Amino acid sequence: MDALLLSRLQFAVATFFHFIFVPLTLGLSIMIAIMETKYVRTGDEEYKRMTKFWGKLFLINFAIGIVTGITLEFQFGTNWSRYSAYVGDIFGSLLAIEATAAFFLESTFIAVWVFGWNRIGKKFHAVTIWLVAIASNVSAFWIIMANGFMQHPVGYVMRNGRAELEDFIAVITNPFAWQQFLHVLFGAWMTAGFFVLGVSAYHLMKKNEVSLFRRSFNIGLVFALVFSVLVATQGHLHGNEVAKTQPTKLAAMESHWETQTNAPMYLITVPDPENERNSVELLGIPSLLSFLAYSNPDAEVVGLKDFPKEDRPPVWISFLSFRLMVGLGTLFPLVCLLAWFWRDKLPDKQWFARLLIWFIPLPIIALEAGWTLAEVGRQPWIVYGMMRTSDAVSPIDTSQVAITLVAITLLYTLLGFAEVYLLKRVAERGPVTH
């Protein structure tokens, strides 16, 4: 292994582990703000206990998520210094806004929220959690705008051998980045919905705090149902943008080799990248790929063979991650519909309550599969069409990267066990009785 591969593995470990915590932070913060708003409006103490219970789970996830995200910032300087030098004028400005505005606001008011119970007025206390929720989601906006530039670079000009910011508005109105942001946001809010559903189902199955967890269940159900439908619908629009701006990614995720109009989609496909074909193609639907990609059944879809081999993404990873994301995304609304019809019968439907508990990690897996497609499907470019990943790595010794990769993996493994243990312990214990 060379420094390039090890650096890619290290960044992948850090990014994918950190992103486990992000969706729950984005979605659960909004749901807690809604719960506390209900408490302020109604004066119902049960909503206050509910807010504190879910707030504990949120804080555990938030704290560990912050720790796991720190190493990402450092890697741009240690492992990817050539990338930072090349596009730092654009990428760095977006991350600077995120850190100095959104993250600062989030970190400040989460402290006020944690220590402000019974010290500040109820209304202002509710405002603080809304500010935390808004800041968390705005933070995600700036980060995804930065990633969106890597996917579809706009608003820059080349000077002195590096990309410099020319049009800030073009960067933050990048259509690819906005499609990506909405897809992540809807997916995150759906993930939080399933988390609340699963934990609430556990307590309803045990007939513990039935009134409180029935209310929590209903709030989680609305989030899970609405956003599972929205993320699937918006995902189609995002796919249209991918087809327009990243045709190699589209071809790889569909294992589409030959350029053709009226391109079919096969329900069963087995790619054979070595021979530039598919070894199995069954149950083809004529023109469906053309229609889904370009909203036109007669549209031409460019095949992988029309791109140089060195410009093609890894086919198997792109192909499988796309199908895992879509398969789970199709399942989520169906489960939510069952939960809607049986929402008043959960204490008696033990098997379905257990099913909802097992569904807690599945939205995170779907989101991770989506990010795998987004990042691997962009290869071999770190900035699509501008800079190759191989040109972005720092001139660093292989042994140094190997040591930090092992250290980060061990650290994240420990943090992962801590996260699961603490969340499980607090979730099973339930809300305080006073």
Disulfide bonds with the S-S distance in Angstrom:
none
